[in-house]
């Protein structure tokens, strides 16, 4: 069997891990990838998952919602086992202390990748290798690290930032039977038969532009747009009352639009006084278009069907889906419709605090698709 997915909604770590083990017992996996609600004790969960699959690389993270073939879940453990028919080889590296000094740790990790694969990452064939990246979702350094990765290799890295069911207190990465915080997990994969990356978001780009004129990048805080208090300028631009602005954040986020390509979404999440906090940092003087939401289920279906037609047989998908998309689907009571899009493909994923593909983005689904 090439790959297989499993899930458990049992709230006990031991019972849920047993459920997963039983469902995956007929696979000999190279990689077991798992994503878990914050209801599970992180240290116990990582240790038990590693013990359950002693001959496999076992990695994952905490979530704000889980995705498995045909379903979107909450308070669950989901996993996917990939055999050597899908993933020929892989190497994982954990980088700790990313808020203090990410450069040294990243350079060390990349040096270990080069030793493992016997080739400089700068010349590694980007058509034959792909990277996966998981962040501590509260680290706030995704932009910086994605830039550092992009400067070191042409290999594409796709991934997401760990969640904690919207508590915004503690997010965890799982590897080596341990739970990590203030860390980054890198996985460099050599797929057996090929891969592609699917990036989808559901927005129209409007001609309205807001330009940050005063920001605190470290806090991802915009103080002024167009030399007006941020909340005033934003509310005026989308035609709503300033006191109601936060209700419209998911429908009207901002986007970086380059050469008429799909936007890289920058999503606001909190209004503090007249300041606005974002899930991504914004730079002073760089104009952003206001985006207007479209149908998530419809747009994802179109992009997924196109990928199927272009790519052929799919052995597995890893779906990094923004928590804001999940919240919108819940509000519309359409999570079941979204999950059903993946009912015929072995799929594992989670609702993230940010997505990675050519940088750090929001309100997007980035997916690693394996042949």
Steps between C-alpha positions, in 0.01 A plus 500: 500500500641841398344715769211488742331745736350452844325704767375473856268720703574321828624756752743257665854511360557126542165400350524743209854387414377139517218592260751647256735203528221253428381692195852522354626152589499378139741775386880496534555874510813699427324800654211533744369855503251590773309807611323527833266725693638679804276284722776237497801524732782592258785315670302180547357511148833542323662226707217252441480567126875440468471173693206389287704531178860416599618433144367826354573870514214638711434875502211743541363798690210637702204649316188713497299237318589182316451377143482140382364334186139617466480682834578820688524428873552663838654351815648214299823326407560443128789322331625383164749221434710532184682193368825497301286480184405862567794639699828343394711682758483782751696674772367713785667779696370685805620859543454628855513854639368655180385821669852567628728391216355319203796546264748275680243225554382517141855485363571197719183327380583566135856373549355175638268473201801537270690231688202266485430544129863553398435815302487877566144621547573791268531252211249237612253421220180686593298273270599189696498627859247693706507641851238512771516750784309522829532805726420569862188696415564765765864567407426795271812438290355321198577782255863524605559125486324451167724770354807321640386168352437659160848651499660159557325267256277482194312208655142601581390480862131476583341483844325677781511644849378284788179593682343451842125515436500881500628532856822670377695379802713197406565332166718192456704315241546124529815311399745249645236400756516850652286815501673825401417869540680805363610267224484416132468157341649450154442188291690456174325239288596304190165383360504166323290600199457873502313783668331830444389784727146634498440850635142619508319800639156638425516872436441767241761775488337843521656823376490650849846530656608564858861600565644451850665826604580410861561144618661294773630205297611298802145507639338469154314818594382768258454837667418707191379441145540793262592723798167436671434283806505145365147400599352824364669464162412130470133558590469787253657291223250214534202721585414386853480665841831507684347332807383210279829457312617180670189316376624545143865397538458152348288627210727793411865418575792663320722350233842545346441485125799454270476502120125426509567161660296350784526718811708414803243560772567711810221449754410729791390326819455759776414867536671662800381856536562639153791260433454177304697181569567262211597134469786614271728800528446793264765743379469878501442653159404175327145527365257211542179438309178437687372151419140384490408144594363238261362148555769290675348161418437584135845653445681215677308244295598673175869513597499141626334366185752686285785349701354152457468551125853638460678273749327166455488244780531647851630281782468757776436862593623701798261794541608809694173693526481843663296519820319802354376288210386239751315760707326631189399146403365441850306824490344388172448143632703365208786310665341173389491624140868596516603168650311308232721657232779268621292187560662303217862598578710400805515842667635627829524860618407761754373852556807719531603833651663583165608320185834472324563503127748748358464692823250526784136545394150498648147395403651250261523124469844379399515130418779255429367257239690172461479261204 
